[in-house]
Amino acid sequence: MDSAATPRRGGSTSRRASRRRAVELLYEAAQRETDPVELLKSRVGSTDAEPVSDYAITLVEGVTAHRERIDELLSEHAQGWTLGRMPPVDLSVLRIGVYEMLWSADVPDPVAIDEAVGLAKELSTDDSPRFVNGVLGRIGSIADRLRAVL
């Protein structure tokens, strides 16, 4: 895409930075109780906001498009945890991890899990990395079957 068409859309940031930005956007949308894609649109077009990379856009749009199925899987595999009980940052990290495992063909499952654990270490509580690893590990163990029925 031509940079003149969307001057605040960044294209060269690392995937790790893009994942972090996507977590921030999903978290903010949840806190504001607004649609993540609408928030994203306001940020991509704004000259005041931090640029949003193409991959961050892909993640936010993908998580939003598949959120119902992602949340079903998280509810099934987050043993003893409801979505409402999860820290909001962890929930955003988990949603991105599940999206990457099931709908991002170019991201191997172990990479999606490792990146999500890294984000949890960076952005959340001391217990979050282990929690994120456990939930995504359980989903990862059946990811091939899940992808087959998507």
N, C-alpha and C positions, 0 to 999 in steps of 0.2 A: 504494500500500500504506500502511496506517495506521502511523504512526511508533510508536505504542504497541506494536504487534505485534512489531516488530524495532527496538528502541531504538538499536542501534549500527550500523544500516544508514543510510548517508548518501545523500541523494537530490539534493542541490543542488550538488555539486562540479562543476567544469568537466570536460569530456571529456578534456582534457589531463591533469588530475590523476587522473582515473579510469584512463586508460591507464597512467600511471606506477604507480599502485597495483596494477593488474593485472600489470604486469611484475614488480613486487616479489613478488607472490604466486606467480606462475609460477616465478620464480627460486628462491624459498624452497622451494617444493614439489620442484623438481628437486634442490636441495642436500640436502634431507631424504629424497629418494627416496620421496616420498609422493604420493598422488593430489591434484592441485590443487583439485578440488571438495571433497574432505574437509577440506583445510586451510582453504578458503574458508568452509565451514560452521562450523568452529571459530572463525573470526574474526568472522563475522557475528553469532554468538550470544554473543560474549564482551564483557564490560564492560571488560576490560583492553586490548583491541586497538583500534587506530585504526579508525574507522568505514570501512565499505566501501560505495561508492556503487552504485546500481543498474547503472550502465554498466560499472563494474569487474566486477561479478558477471556481467553478460552476456558480457563479454570472456573471463573465466576459464572460464565454463561452455562458451562457444562454441569456444574454442581446444581445450578438453579433448574435447568431442564430436567435433571434426573433426581431431583431432591427427594421426591416421594419414595422412589425405590432405594436410594441411598439410606434414607432414614429408616426404612423397613429393615434393611440389612444391619444397620447399627443397633436398632432395637433388639433384633434377634441375637446378636453376637456380643453385645456389651453386658456380659453376665452381671446381673444384679444392679444395673444402672438404667434408668430411664433417660431419654434425651433431655428432659427438663431438668434433671439432676446433674447433668454433665456441666462442667465449666464451659462457658460459651466459646472460649478460645479452643479448647480441646475439641468441641463439636465441629468447629470450622476446620480444624486440622484433619479430623477424621473424615469429614465429608470430602475434602480434597483428596485424601489418600484413597478412599473408595472410588472416587471418580477416576483417578489416574489408573488404578488397578483394572477397572472394568471397561473404561471407555477410551483410554489413551493407549493405543496399540504400541506407540513408540517408547512407553515407559514400562520397563520390566517390574513385576510385582515387588521384588526385593528392594528396588530403587524407590518405588512409591512408599513402601513401608519405612525405609531408612530415612527418607526425606521428611516424612511426617513425624517420625520420632525426633529428628533434629529440630524441627520447628517447635515441637512440644518442649524440648529442652530449653530452647531459646525464649519462648514466649509464655510459658505456663508454669505450673507448679512443679515441685520436685517429684511428685508422684505421677505426673502426666506422661512422661516418656514411657514408663512401664505400662501404663494403662493403654496408651495409643498403640504401642507395640503388640499388646495382647489382643486387642480388638481387631486390629488390621491383620495380625497373624492368623486369627481364626477365619476371617473372611478370605485371606490369601490362600488358605488351605483348600478352599472350595471355589476359588476364582475361575478356574477353567470351566467347571460346571455352570457357574453363573453366567460367564460370557457366552456359553453355548446356547443359552435361552434368552439372551437379550434381543 
